[in-house]
Amino acid sequence: MTEPTINDPVRSAIVAKLKTVANIGVVHGYERYAANQADMQALYVQGGLMCGWFVRRIYIKESREGGTKEITRWQIRGYRGFQDATASELAFDDLIDAIRAAFRGSNLGGLALTATDDGAGIQLEQSGPVMFGGILAHAATLTLTTERFIDA
């Protein structure tokens, strides 16, 4: 199944930026889910390794400071298969750091500022092991706050 077109240009820019990170795995513009393990794994496994991410809008607010400003907080949730023999936690931490570096100083192609009063760039909110799609995995919740003027 192909993913639907993402109408929000900021969400699209976030997905595109994530896809530039080496070894990111699968990136979805929204949370994907399947009722059975095989279909769920098909959504997040690439090259035999579970490594996938999705983007969700978790907060949005408008203000009228010098025009209509939209402030949006995005959740970027990711999973990577747990492999103790290869110290996969360290590789997952390196991937999180690479994502943070990719967004550092970015204005998402001129669409939105990623440095706000809430912080600059990607923030790591939580990281730890989970069962995901029937696989023991590392999971991370990242957030990104964007600001943009939406006046016509």
C-alpha positions as CSV (number, residue, x, y, z in Angstrom):
1,M,0.0,0.0,0.0
2,T,1.4,3.4,-0.9
3,E,1.2,6.2,1.7
4,P,-1.3,9.0,1.0
5,T,0.0,12.4,0.0
6,I,0.9,14.6,3.0
7,N,-0.9,17.9,2.7
8,D,1.0,19.7,5.4
9,P,4.2,21.2,3.9
10,V,6.0,21.3,7.3
11,R,5.2,17.6,8.0
12,S,6.4,16.8,4.5
13,A,9.7,18.7,5.1
14,I,10.2,16.9,8.4
15,V,9.8,13.5,6.7
16,A,12.1,14.6,3.9
17,K,14.8,15.8,6.3
18,L,14.6,12.5,8.3
19,K,15.1,10.5,5.1
20,T,18.4,12.3,4.6
21,V,19.9,10.7,7.7
22,A,22.1,7.7,6.9
23,N,20.7,4.3,8.1
24,I,17.4,5.9,9.2
25,G,15.4,2.9,7.9
26,V,11.8,3.4,7.0
27,V,10.2,6.8,7.6
28,H,6.4,7.3,7.6
29,G,4.6,10.6,7.6
30,Y,2.1,9.3,10.1
31,E,1.8,6.4,12.5
32,R,1.4,3.1,10.7
33,Y,-0.2,0.1,12.3
34,A,-1.3,-3.4,11.3
35,A,-3.4,-5.9,13.1
36,N,-1.0,-8.8,12.8
37,Q,2.8,-9.1,13.5
38,A,3.8,-10.0,9.9
39,D,2.1,-6.9,8.4
40,M,3.3,-4.7,11.2
41,Q,6.9,-5.8,10.7
42,A,6.6,-5.2,7.0
43,L,5.9,-1.6,7.8
44,Y,9.0,-1.0,9.9
45,V,11.6,-3.6,8.7
46,Q,14.1,-2.9,6.0
47,G,16.9,-5.1,4.9
48,G,16.1,-7.6,7.6
49,L,16.4,-5.0,10.4
50,M,13.6,-3.3,12.2
51,C,14.4,0.4,12.0
52,G,11.5,2.7,11.4
53,W,10.1,6.1,12.3
54,F,6.9,8.1,12.0
55,V,5.9,11.7,12.5
56,R,2.8,12.9,14.4
57,R,1.5,16.4,15.2
58,I,0.8,16.5,19.0
59,Y,0.2,20.2,19.6
60,I,-0.7,23.2,17.6
61,K,-1.5,26.8,18.6
62,E,-2.0,30.1,16.8
63,S,-1.0,33.5,18.1
64,R,-1.5,37.0,16.7
65,E,2.0,38.4,17.3
66,G,2.8,40.5,14.2
67,G,0.5,38.3,12.1
68,T,-1.0,34.8,12.5
69,K,1.8,32.6,13.8
70,E,1.3,28.8,14.0
71,I,3.3,27.0,16.7
72,T,3.4,23.2,16.2
73,R,5.0,20.5,18.3
74,W,5.8,17.3,16.4
75,Q,6.5,13.9,17.8
76,I,9.0,11.7,16.0
77,R,8.8,8.2,17.2
78,G,11.4,5.6,16.2
79,Y,12.2,1.9,16.7
80,R,15.3,-0.2,16.0
81,G,15.6,-4.0,16.6
82,F,17.5,-4.9,19.8
83,Q,20.7,-6.9,19.2
84,D,22.7,-7.2,22.4
85,A,25.7,-8.9,20.7
86,T,26.3,-5.8,18.6
87,A,25.6,-3.2,21.3
88,S,22.6,-2.0,19.3
89,E,21.7,0.6,22.0
90,L,24.9,2.5,21.1
91,A,24.0,2.4,17.4
92,F,20.5,3.7,18.2
93,D,21.9,6.5,20.3
94,D,24.2,7.4,17.3
95,L,21.2,7.4,15.0
96,I,19.3,9.7,17.4
97,D,22.4,12.1,17.4
98,A,22.5,12.0,13.6
99,I,18.8,13.0,13.5
100,R,19.5,15.8,16.0
101,A,22.4,17.0,13.9
102,A,20.4,16.9,10.6
103,F,17.8,19.3,12.1
104,R,20.2,21.6,13.9
105,G,19.9,25.1,12.5
106,S,17.4,24.0,9.8
107,N,14.5,26.1,8.7
108,L,13.0,23.2,6.8
109,G,13.6,24.7,3.4
110,G,12.3,28.1,4.5
111,L,8.9,26.7,5.7
112,A,9.3,27.0,9.5
113,L,11.7,28.0,12.3
114,T,12.9,25.0,14.4
115,A,14.3,27.2,17.1
116,T,11.6,28.4,19.5
117,D,11.2,29.4,23.1
118,D,10.8,25.7,23.8
119,G,14.3,24.9,22.6
120,A,16.2,24.6,19.4
121,G,16.0,21.6,17.1
122,I,15.2,18.0,18.1
123,Q,14.7,17.1,21.7
124,L,15.0,13.6,23.1
125,E,12.0,13.0,25.4
126,Q,12.3,9.3,26.1
127,S,14.3,6.3,25.1
128,G,14.2,2.6,26.2
129,P,13.4,-1.0,25.2
130,V,9.9,-2.0,24.1
131,M,8.1,-4.9,22.4
132,F,7.1,-3.5,19.0
133,G,5.5,-5.7,16.2
134,G,6.5,-8.7,18.2
135,I,10.2,-7.7,18.2
136,L,12.3,-6.5,21.2
137,A,13.3,-3.0,20.1
138,H,14.8,0.2,21.2
139,A,12.3,3.0,21.1
140,A,12.8,6.8,21.2
141,T,10.4,9.7,21.3
142,L,11.8,12.9,19.9
143,T,10.0,16.2,19.7
144,L,10.4,19.2,17.4
145,T,8.7,22.5,17.8
146,T,8.2,24.7,14.7
147,E,6.9,28.2,14.2
148,R,5.7,29.8,11.0
149,F,3.5,32.7,9.9
150,I,0.4,31.5,8.1
151,D,-1.1,34.9,7.0
152,A,-2.2,34.9,3.4
